[in-house]
């Protein structure tokens, strides 16, 4: 009697679901939902694969580790490839308002808010999630904006801008501190924009340089 053919290791046998053009997108959508509902710690690659209807090996094939799926889920919410040219393309005038409007808009959109809430909550308690958030928000978004503006200390300025906006996100959407939690988004943008404008465009002196001698 002929024995069963041993299963090969590596990428799983392809199925119609795996080969469909939307497989990667389904994985990302499932990851966003899983992270939003379960948080970083309780979300697994296997759970994401199950929700997407694919083999777990396909998740690894497209994204690698859980951290990398997490980072990709953030990127879907922020869409830096589209946003950065839109923020920078009109010059430095009004860049603080455009950045504030974009950031608040992402949080006000119910589709993107859920995953971002999970990301922020996870980052407060889990170092791996915090590392992903730091890497994306700073390197992939704010540092690229600041570096293009030709101002001193672009990294320091990016961190200041990030601290301002993430602080607002935590107080408004996570802790829900009043009156910020119920404030009109336009009022928040109006108040925040001048500060972001100063962080990102004020030439000033190098904020991290040593004071000159007398």
Secondary structure, DSSP 8 states (H G I E B T S, - for coil): ---------SS----HHHHSTTHHHHHHHHHHHHHHHHHHHH--HHHHHHHHTS-HHHHHHHH-SHHHHHHHHHHHHH-HHHHHHHHHTT-STTHHHHHHHHHHHHHHSHHHHHHHHHHHHHHHH-HHHHHHHHIIIIIIIIHHHHHTT--S-HHHHHHHHHHHHHHHHIIIIIS--TTGGGS-HHHHHHHHHHHHHHHHH---S-TTS-----
